[in-house]
């Protein structure tokens, strides 16, 4: 049976809700034919189109003829901006996708702790708040990764991928000696991504409670990140990181690496999606970002892929839970979502090239307790608001010639100001 799913923008829905203030919201209404409508606010992108979302939920609707899933498109403002407005308008969706729970948002969300598919899902513990589980996701976006040009490694005589920061530094030198641009990075947000790929595996590997200790003022940036900053400055001084990197845009950096103009590219797993689509590309492999010698369990930076939450205001929480369970456990549904955005989850495979298979193996080999947030963090592992912007600005200062002790001192001062 084909059901009608209204594809209205969140802005239109908010206006409509205000116009009928005092009446029941759309979540209280049944769809045509006596079916119950379950509304879902989703992220709509060139990959995650409205057609994709409708096709994704069709098998669920076929198996549940009493339910009709209505996709809500947030429009240009996106889910993050649309949801608060819909909450204020009294027309919040039953389910929201792509918005990780925060301490501010948690009171608006249903506690999913009674559902195994939520508590045992990817990064479930890491995203929990006060021991409660407010979301369920489909997989991982790995961040602590180095993609590499196999031809460059062969020409530099590098037979094995680096397994420590010390080996990585030596590899960068060998690549430079062989005539390659060792490390591909750029401006914008990419700058600090490179530093975090270098530092976080060791920093959080040595102190799994680093986020909490930093937020409590029990340790400092200079004490924990100082060695990584010094190493990065040395990379810049040696020319492993091009001094003109700050002028390189994300798309240009990606294309330079894809086309074989550089040897190593620190980037998240979503790069595999670009690599898979490229018709002309270098021979590319990937290895997880290593820690310094002596750290036995390097941390792996990762974000949840496609988190789903249920709104407490929903009049159809049980039906919404059935929908979310399908979206995060059904083999076909999960695999389709993973594939469309280049994400990964052990046990859920889709058609992928050799690079995708390497990433899937990294997921399979990564212990669940070694995943760490990057940037400002998530769940209970968060840093003060603005951290991502500040570390990015300071990393750019490093490339621009600012001394490492000045940068770590500036970060210490920033934390002191935020926590004071």
C-alpha positions in Angstrom: 0.0 0.0 0.0 1.4 3.4 -1.0 0.9 6.1 1.7 0.9 9.8 1.3 3.7 11.5 3.2 3.6 15.3 3.3 6.9 16.9 2.6 6.5 20.3 4.1 9.3 22.5 5.2 9.8 23.2 9.0 9.2 26.9 8.4 5.8 26.2 6.8 4.9 23.8 9.6 5.8 26.4 12.3 3.6 29.0 10.7 0.7 26.6 10.4 1.1 25.7 14.1 1.0 29.3 15.2 -2.1 29.8 13.1 -3.9 27.1 14.9 -2.6 27.8 18.4 -4.8 26.2 21.0 -5.6 23.3 18.8 -4.0 19.8 18.9 -0.7 19.5 17.0 -0.3 17.4 14.0 1.1 14.6 16.1 -2.4 14.0 17.6 -4.0 13.5 14.2 -4.5 10.3 12.3 -3.6 10.0 8.7 -5.9 9.0 5.8 -7.5 5.7 6.2 -7.3 5.7 10.0 -3.5 5.4 10.0 -1.5 7.2 12.6 1.0 9.7 11.4 4.5 9.7 12.8 6.4 12.8 11.9 10.2 12.8 11.5 12.3 15.9 11.1 15.4 15.0 9.1 18.6 16.5 7.6 18.1 17.0 3.9 21.2 17.2 1.8 22.4 16.4 -1.8 22.9 12.8 -0.5 20.0 12.6 2.0 17.2 13.7 -0.3 13.5 13.7 0.4 13.2 10.8 -2.0 15.9 8.9 -0.1 14.0 9.3 3.2 10.7 8.3 1.7 12.2 5.2 0.1 14.0 4.4 3.4 10.8 4.2 5.5 8.6 2.5 2.9 9.5 -1.1 4.1 8.6 0.0 7.7 5.2 1.3 6.5 4.6 -1.9 4.6 5.2 -3.9 7.7 3.2 -1.5 9.9 0.0 -0.6 7.8 -1.4 1.3 10.8 1.5 3.9 10.6 2.3 6.6 8.1 5.7 8.2 8.4 5.6 11.9 7.4 9.0 13.4 6.5 9.6 17.0 7.6 12.2 19.0 5.6 13.8 21.7 7.8 14.7 23.8 4.7 17.7 25.9 4.5 17.9 26.6 8.2 18.6 23.0 9.0 17.4 20.7 11.9 19.4 22.6 14.6 17.6 25.8 14.0 14.2 24.3 13.1 13.6 22.2 16.1 13.6 24.9 18.8 11.2 26.9 16.6 8.9 24.0 16.2 9.0 23.3 20.0 8.1 26.9 20.7 5.3 26.7 18.1 3.9 23.5 19.7 4.4 21.5 16.6 7.5 19.5 17.3 8.0 16.2 15.3 7.7 12.8 16.9 11.2 11.9 15.9 14.2 14.1 15.1 17.3 12.9 13.2 20.8 14.3 13.0 20.7 16.3 16.3 22.9 14.8 19.1 21.4 15.2 22.5 22.8 17.8 24.8 22.2 18.7 28.4 20.0 21.6 27.3 18.0 19.4 24.9 17.7 16.3 27.0 14.6 17.6 29.0 12.7 17.6 25.6 13.7 14.0 24.7 12.3 10.6 25.7 14.7 8.5 27.8 15.3 5.4 25.7 17.2 3.5 28.4 14.7 0.6 28.4 15.4 -0.2 24.8 18.4 -2.5 24.0 18.7 -1.1 20.5 19.4 2.3 22.1 21.7 1.3 25.0 23.7 -1.2 23.0 24.0 0.8 19.8 27.1 2.7 18.4 28.6 5.2 20.8 25.6 4.8 23.1 27.6 5.1 26.3 29.6 8.1 25.0 26.4 10.0 24.2 24.6 9.2 27.4 23.7 12.0 29.8 23.5 11.4 33.5 23.3 7.6 32.8 20.3 8.1 30.4 20.2 7.3 26.7 18.4 9.9 24.6 19.4 8.8 21.1 20.1 5.8 18.9 22.5 6.0 16.0 23.3 3.9 12.9 27.1 3.9 13.0 30.3 5.8 13.2 32.0 8.7 11.5 35.7 8.0 12.3 37.9 11.1 12.6 41.3 10.0 13.9 42.5 8.8 10.5 45.3 9.4 8.0 44.6 8.6 4.3 47.8 8.0 2.4 49.0 7.7 -1.2 50.4 4.2 -1.7 52.6 5.3 -4.5 54.2 8.0 -2.4 54.9 5.5 0.4 56.5 3.0 -2.1 58.7 5.7 -3.5 59.8 6.8 0.0 60.6 3.2 0.9 57.9 3.0 3.6 56.9 -0.6 3.8 54.4 -0.4 6.7 52.0 2.2 7.9 53.1 4.1 11.0 51.9 2.8 14.3 53.4 5.5 16.6 53.7 9.3 16.3 57.4 8.8 16.1 57.1 6.5 13.1 54.7 9.0 11.5 57.2 11.8 11.9 59.9 9.7 10.3 57.6 8.8 7.5 56.9 12.5 6.8 60.6 13.1 6.5 61.1 10.1 4.1 58.2 11.4 2.0 59.8 14.8 1.8 63.1 13.4 0.8 61.4 11.4 -2.0 60.0 14.7 -3.4 56.5 14.6 -2.0 54.4 17.1 -0.2 54.2 15.1 3.1 51.0 16.3 4.7 47.9 17.8 3.0 45.9 20.2 5.2 44.3 23.6 4.7 42.5 26.5 6.2 39.0 26.7 7.7 38.2 23.9 10.1 40.8 21.6 8.6 43.7 23.2 10.4 42.7 22.1 13.9 41.5 18.8 12.5 45.2 18.0 11.7 46.3 18.9 15.2 43.6 16.8 16.9 44.4 13.8 14.6 48.0 14.2 16.0 47.2 14.9 19.6 43.9 13.2 20.7 44.9 9.5 20.3 47.7 10.1 22.9 45.9 12.7 25.1 42.7 10.7 25.6 44.6 7.4 25.4 46.6 8.5 28.4 43.6 10.0 30.2 40.2 8.7 29.2 38.6 11.3 31.5 40.5 14.2 29.8 37.3 16.1 28.9 36.0 16.0 32.5 39.4 16.9 33.9 39.7 19.8 31.6 36.2 21.1 32.3 36.8 20.8 36.0 40.1 22.7 35.8 42.0 19.7 37.2 44.5 19.8 34.4 45.6 22.2 31.7 45.9 22.3 27.9 49.6 22.9 28.1 50.1 19.9 30.5 48.2 17.5 28.3 48.5 18.9 24.7 51.9 20.5 25.0 53.8 17.7 23.4 51.4 17.4 20.4 51.7 21.2 19.8 55.5 21.0 19.9 55.5 18.1 17.4 53.1 19.9 15.1 55.3 23.0 15.2 58.3 20.8 14.3 56.3 19.4 11.3 55.7 23.0 10.2 59.3 24.0 10.7 60.5 21.0 8.7 58.2 21.8 5.9 56.0 18.7 6.3 53.0 21.0 6.6 53.1 23.6 3.8 53.3 27.2 5.1 50.7 28.2 2.5 48.2 25.7 3.9 46.0 28.3 5.5 45.0 29.6 2.1 43.8 26.2 0.9 40.1 25.6 0.9 38.6 22.2 1.9 37.5 21.3 -1.6 40.9 22.2 -3.0 42.8 20.2 -0.3 40.6 17.1 -1.0 41.2 17.4 -4.7 44.9 17.9 -4.4 45.2 14.7 -2.4 42.8 12.7 -4.6 44.8 13.6 -7.7 48.1 12.5 -6.2 49.7 15.8 -5.3 50.3 15.0 -1.7 51.2 12.0 0.4 49.1 12.0 3.6 45.7 13.5 4.3 44.3 13.7 7.9 40.5 13.6 7.4 37.4 11.9 8.6 35.9 8.7 7.2 33.5 10.7 5.0 36.4 11.2 2.6 35.8 7.7 1.5 32.6 8.8 -0.1 34.5 11.3 -2.2 37.2 8.8 -3.1 34.6 6.2 -4.2 32.9 8.7 -6.6 36.2 10.0 -8.1 36.8 8.7 -11.6 40.5 9.6 -11.6 42.4 9.2 -8.3 45.6 8.1 -6.7 46.0 4.7 -5.1 44.8 5.5 -1.6 44.9 3.6 1.7 44.1 4.5 5.3 45.5 4.0 8.7 44.3 5.0 12.2 46.0 8.0 13.8 48.6 6.6 16.1 49.6 7.7 19.6 53.1 8.3 20.9 55.3 5.4 22.0 54.1 4.0 25.3 50.4 4.6 24.9 48.9 1.1 24.6 45.4 2.1 23.8 45.2 5.1 21.4 41.9 6.8 21.4 39.9 7.0 18.2 38.0 10.2 17.5 34.5 9.5 16.2 31.1 11.0 16.0 27.7 9.2 15.8 26.2 8.8 12.4 22.5 9.8 12.1 21.4 10.0 15.7 17.6 9.6 16.2 15.7 10.9 19.2 12.0 10.9 20.2 10.4 14.1 21.5 8.6 13.9 24.9 5.9 16.0 23.4 5.0 13.2 21.0 1.6 11.8 21.3 2.8 8.6 19.6 5.9 7.6 21.5 5.4 3.9 21.1 5.0 4.2 17.4 8.0 6.5 17.2 10.0 3.9 19.1 9.0 1.2 16.6 10.2 3.5 13.7 13.5 4.3 15.3 14.2 0.7 16.2 13.7 -0.1 12.5 16.0 2.7 11.3 18.9 1.7 13.6 18.6 -2.1 13.5 17.1 -3.3 10.1 20.0 -4.6 8.0 18.8 -3.0 4.8 17.8 0.3 6.3 21.1 0.7 8.3 23.3 -0.3 5.3 21.5 2.1 3.0 22.0 5.0 5.5 25.6 4.1 6.0 26.3 3.9 2.3 24.7 7.2 1.3 26.9 9.2 3.6 30.0 7.1 3.8 29.7 5.9 7.4 30.6 2.5 8.9 29.4 0.0 11.4 30.7 -3.5 12.1 28.3 -6.2 10.8 26.5 -3.8 8.5 28.1 -4.0 5.1 27.3 -2.4 1.7 28.9 -2.3 -1.6 32.2 -0.5 -1.1 35.6 -0.3 -2.7 38.9 -1.3 -1.1 39.3 1.9 0.9 35.8 1.4 2.4 36.7 -2.1 3.3 39.9 -0.9 5.1 37.8 1.6 7.1 35.3 -1.1 8.0 38.2 -3.2 9.3 39.4 -0.3 11.4 35.9 -0.1 12.9 35.9 -3.9 13.6 39.3 -3.6 15.3 38.5 -0.6 17.4 37.5 -1.3 21.1 34.2 0.4 21.9 35.8 2.1 25.0 38.5 3.8 22.9 36.2 6.1 21.0 36.5 9.8 21.9 34.8 13.0 20.9 36.8 15.6 18.9 36.4 19.4 19.2 33.9 20.5 21.8 32.7 17.0 22.5 29.3 15.4 23.1 27.3 13.7 25.8 28.9 14.2 29.2 32.4 14.6 27.6 32.2 18.2 26.6 34.5 21.3 26.8 33.4 24.9 27.2 31.4 26.4 24.3 33.7 27.9 21.7 36.6 25.4 22.1 36.5 24.3 18.5 36.8 27.8 17.2 39.6 28.6 19.7 41.8 25.6 19.0 41.3 26.2 15.3 42.5 29.8 15.6 45.5 28.8 17.7 46.5 26.0 15.3 46.4 28.5 12.5 48.6 30.8 14.6 51.1 27.9 14.9 51.3 27.6 11.1 51.7 31.4 10.9 54.8 31.3 13.2 53.5 31.7 16.7 55.7 29.9 19.2 54.2 26.7 20.7 54.6 27.9 24.3 52.6 31.1 23.4 49.8 28.9 21.9 49.5 26.6 24.8 49.6 29.6 27.2 46.8 31.2 25.1 44.7 28.0 25.4 45.3 27.9 29.1 44.2 31.5 29.5 41.1 30.7 27.3 40.1 27.8 29.5 40.7 29.8 32.7 38.4 32.6 31.3 35.6 30.1 30.4 35.8 28.2 33.7 36.3 31.2 35.9 
